[in-house]
C-alpha cells in the first residue's frame, strides 16, 4: 500500500511541476495580442489556459490529500 501511494505521489509531483512550468507568464497578455493575427489568438490562449489551470488545481488537491494522509 505504501508503494502505491508513493508512486502516485511522485507522479503527481512530476505532473504538477511540469504543468506549472508550461504556463505562459502574465506579462505576455496585451503585447502578445498586438503582434499576431486573430486566428493565433483565438486558438491558443483561452482554452489551453483554462485546461492547464484545471489540471494544476486537480494535481495540487491530490498533492495535499496525499501529504496529509
Order of alpha helices (4+ residues) and beta strands (2+ residues): alpha-alpha-alpha
